[in-house]
Amino acid sequence: FPVTIEMLTDPQFKFFNDLVPVLLQNYEEEKRCYLRAALQHTLHDPSIDFGVGAIVARILRDISAQELKFMQDAFAYEEVGVKHSTWSPDDKHEVNFYWLDDTLPNRTLIAGLLSLGLVMKGQRLMESYILTPFVPKLLSIVGH
């Protein structure tokens, strides 16, 4: 059913005010799809509050489509591991890991997610990471 502006809660209205300019100023089609999905989802979710809405809008302003895609891909795994040049197939004994090659683009991706608070240091390997507890909420809003 159509939603009118009068039907929006104050947190929904603020979320739209925060996110619509981001959508209009973004030229990356894949990210625009994520932004549109977030707006569409939030339109029909009156339970969103000011805190979650503000955090999600801030993250969506700064995150890249590549970082969102990475989180969707890695979501089903317990940890993300970085494969170093010394890595061998025998080292793959760590099950339920999403493995990344040790490249500058992958390191940049992890650094970006660390700065956004979406990954943190893992426990099982010297260089492993886990998605933070907020990631499931973020992914549900962008349509994962």
C-alpha positions in Angstrom: 0.0 0.0 0.0 1.2 3.5 -0.6 2.9 5.3 2.3 2.3 9.1 2.7 4.6 11.5 4.4 2.1 11.8 7.2 2.4 8.1 7.9 6.1 8.2 8.6 7.4 8.2 12.1 9.8 10.9 13.2 12.8 8.5 13.0 11.8 7.3 9.5 11.5 10.9 8.4 14.9 11.7 9.8 16.4 8.7 8.1 15.0 9.8 4.7 16.3 13.3 5.3 19.7 11.9 6.0 19.8 9.4 3.1 18.1 11.0 0.2 20.9 13.6 -0.4 23.4 10.7 -0.3 21.4 8.9 -3.0 21.2 12.0 -5.1 24.9 12.7 -4.9 26.0 9.2 -5.6 26.9 8.1 -9.1 27.9 4.5 -8.4 24.9 2.4 -9.6 25.5 -0.5 -7.3 25.6 1.7 -4.3 22.5 3.5 -5.5 20.7 0.1 -5.5 21.7 -0.5 -1.9 20.6 3.1 -0.9 17.2 2.6 -2.7 16.7 -0.7 -0.9 17.5 0.9 2.4 15.0 3.6 1.8 12.3 1.1 0.6 12.9 -1.2 3.6 12.7 1.7 6.1 9.6 3.0 4.5 7.8 -0.1 5.6 9.5 -0.5 9.0 8.1 1.9 11.5 10.1 0.2 14.3 13.3 2.0 13.2 14.4 4.3 16.0 16.5 7.5 15.9 19.7 5.8 17.1 19.7 2.9 14.5 18.5 5.3 11.8 21.3 7.7 12.4 24.0 5.0 12.5 22.7 3.3 9.4 22.5 6.6 7.5 26.0 7.6 8.5 27.4 4.2 7.5 25.6 4.2 4.2 26.9 7.7 3.4 30.5 6.5 3.8 30.5 2.8 2.8 31.3 1.6 -0.7 29.2 -0.9 -2.7 32.3 -3.1 -2.7 32.4 -3.1 1.1 28.6 -3.9 1.3 29.0 -6.7 -1.1 32.0 -8.1 0.9 29.9 -8.1 4.1 27.1 -9.9 2.3 29.5 -12.5 1.0 31.3 -12.9 4.3 28.2 -12.9 6.5 27.7 -16.7 6.5 31.3 -17.2 7.8 32.5 -17.0 11.4 35.7 -15.1 10.6 37.5 -13.5 7.7 41.2 -14.6 7.2 43.9 -12.9 5.2 46.0 -15.4 3.2 49.7 -14.3 3.3 52.3 -15.3 0.8 53.4 -18.0 3.2 49.9 -19.5 3.3 49.5 -23.0 2.0 46.4 -25.1 1.4 47.2 -27.0 4.6 46.6 -23.8 6.5 42.9 -24.0 5.5 42.2 -26.1 8.5 40.3 -23.1 9.9 36.8 -24.0 8.9 34.1 -21.5 8.3 36.5 -18.8 7.3 36.0 -16.3 4.4 39.5 -16.1 2.9 41.0 -12.9 1.4 44.2 -12.7 -0.6 46.8 -10.4 0.9 46.4 -7.6 -1.7 46.3 -3.8 -1.3 42.6 -3.6 -2.4 41.6 -6.3 0.2 43.7 -4.5 2.9 42.0 -1.2 1.9 38.6 -2.9 2.1 39.3 -4.2 5.6 40.7 -0.8 6.7 37.5 0.9 5.5 35.3 -1.5 7.4 37.4 -1.2 10.5 37.1 2.6 10.4 33.3 2.3 10.1 33.2 -0.1 13.0 31.8 -3.0 10.9 34.6 -5.4 11.5 36.9 -6.0 14.4 39.9 -8.2 15.2 39.1 -11.9 15.2 40.4 -14.5 17.7 41.5 -17.5 15.8 44.3 -16.3 13.5 47.0 -13.6 13.7 45.2 -11.7 11.0 41.5 -12.5 11.1 38.5 -10.3 11.5 34.9 -10.8 12.5 31.8 -8.8 11.5 30.5 -6.7 14.4 27.1 -7.3 15.9 25.5 -4.3 14.1 26.2 -5.9 10.6 23.1 -8.1 10.6 20.8 -5.0 11.1 22.6 -3.1 8.4 22.4 -5.9 5.9 18.7 -6.4 6.7 18.1 -2.8 5.9 19.9 -2.9 2.6 18.1 -6.1 1.6 20.5 -9.0 2.4 
